[in-house]
Amino acid sequence: MKLKNSYFFTIRESIKDEDSVSGNLLVRSGMIKKTSSGIYMYLPLGYRVYRNVERIIREEMNNAGALEVHMPTLAPTELFERSHRLHLFGKEMFKLEDRYEKKYALGPTHEELFTVAATSGVDSFKDLPFTMYQIQNKFRDEARPRYGLIRVREFSMKDAYSFDKDEKGLDDSYNNMFNAYKKIFGRLGINYKVVTADTGKMGGSLSEEFQAISDIGEDTLVLCDKCDYASNIEVCTSMIMTEESSEKALEKDLVETPNAKTIEEVSKYLNEAPNKFVKTLIYNIDGNLYACLVKGDSVINEDKLARLMNATEVELATKEEIESKTNSIVGYAGPIDLNIPIIMDNEVELMVNFIVGANKENYHYKNVNITDFKYDFKGDIRNVKEGDTCPNCGGKLYFKKGIEIGNTFKLGTKYSEALDLKYQDSNNELKPVIMGCYGIGLDRCIASIVEQNNDENGIIWPINVAPYKVAIVVIDPLNVDQMDAANHLYQELVDNNIDVILDDRDVRPGVKFNDMDLIGIPIRITIGKKIVEHLVELKKRNSEEVTDISIFDVLYKVQDIIEEKNI
């Protein structure tokens, strides 16, 4: 690519409506452009990055024996009804009707369509196993698109699906895809962790997430300082941190707490530590109100709460719901004599003489014990905290933030049973096919790479995904010697299948250097006055060192750098 007569631009100023480093740099470098909230176009440089990521993913999928297909974007909503997922996606699903009033959705994911496709190729156990994949756009009506390419409404996903006759086969297929993922993210140069996660809308018996480590990540990763335990906070098991007290249980005592509603306010007023309190939060769970109890210094985990109650929708009750359907008052809720079911966290069971709301404005109870009220459900419904005990080895837990870039699921028979995908076994009995699902977000991979690889000057692309591997910068395009050398070197690199950009624009050298740094080209070759001595400057984007080398050695030096980085 020669810049003088090409579509190329950069933006010097930060982008006001981009709230992430990656979003800001990708827009400023002219790689993507926002068309509306959560929707971006890929411009020439950005699309080259996208295609490089796509190529790496496709190579590893093909190497793993997966077969590529291409599914339609439009899917009949009837399929999602049959799999019982239409209500799960809810408002996230883009829905429309054709001229005959038949209902469709823009695919948020493609488990249903792949299952339907498999029914045409599966009759006998001899037809299994196999894995199919696609790289296709998905659509989800995110309520709050943000962080550039990280949370968007239209995004590109590689989704693969394995089909097996038994659990042993699923284990093999799953491990095959899992290993392919490690190769993919290794080649992309992403620093990641694999964590156990919630199966969520996909269902199944196991979900693992590949999380790119990043401070901007929306997921909290729970790691251990002694072992390889790694989990998403959504599913991390909370060990009971409260030791059984030797304190003698006292009689509950109603005390006045004027204008003190929050744990912080009541704690200050009563001069008691937050861990001496039990919070009562009222939730609407699938249309019914429940009071949930956790220690005052703990946070309720809504995912755990949903799993405990086998619920689809979990959200805090509104002030109107609480006042109209309970005998409690917002800010003073407590479990004593409450007229709705109570769900108690395991840790509360060992507490003695704690403080709760009295369901009466400006009042709380002190010295409460679990004999003072009845609970209906008990389980692990809180978030773990940093410093908690590892459920695997007893070490200490610590947190990292992560961007989910890939996930793997053992789906089992959820979709095959719903959509009648069966095979005939060796005893001529019909059995449901056992499935796995494996996704990678291409846009999130690109954003994660930029979040992990940048400096004050711009992006630092790993050489495997950079839009061009080499930038040739000509100091004086009007100098015949410099331009002749640049054109000769450019053609030599092109002939050797090396992606190269030639900055032959008639602008100041500083502008060119800044632009090449901003767009993150890994290797820069500068051709200036020393060309009369056959010397050029070589600089790597991730280093400050500048080296003079013979122009006749550039090809070999570049090939060595590329080969080294591709290991």
Protein Blocks (a to p, Z undefined) as FASTA:
>chain_A
ZZklcccdddfbdcfklcbfklmmmmmnopaccfbghiacddfklmmmmmmmmmmmmmmm
mmnopacddddfbdcfklmmmnopmmmnmmmpccdddfkopacdddfbfklmmmmmmmmm
cmbfklpccddddddddddddfbggehjmlcfbdcddddddddfbfklmmmmmmmmmmmm
mmmmmmnopacddddddekjnopjbdcddddddfkbmbdcdddfkbmcdcdfkloccddf
bdcdfbdcddddddddehiabfmlmmmmnopafklpccdddddeehiacdddddfkbccd
fklmmmmnopabdcdddfklmmmmmccdehiacfehpabdcdddfklmmpghiaddehig
hiacehiafklpccfbdcdfbdcdehiacfknopacdddddddfbdcddebjmmmmmnop
acddfkopacddddddddddfklmmmmmmmmnccfkbccddfklgmbfbdcddfblmlmk
lmmmmmmmmmmmmmnopacdddfbdcdfklmmmmmmmnopabacdddfklmnopacdddf
kbcbdcdddfklmmmmmmmmmmmmmZZ
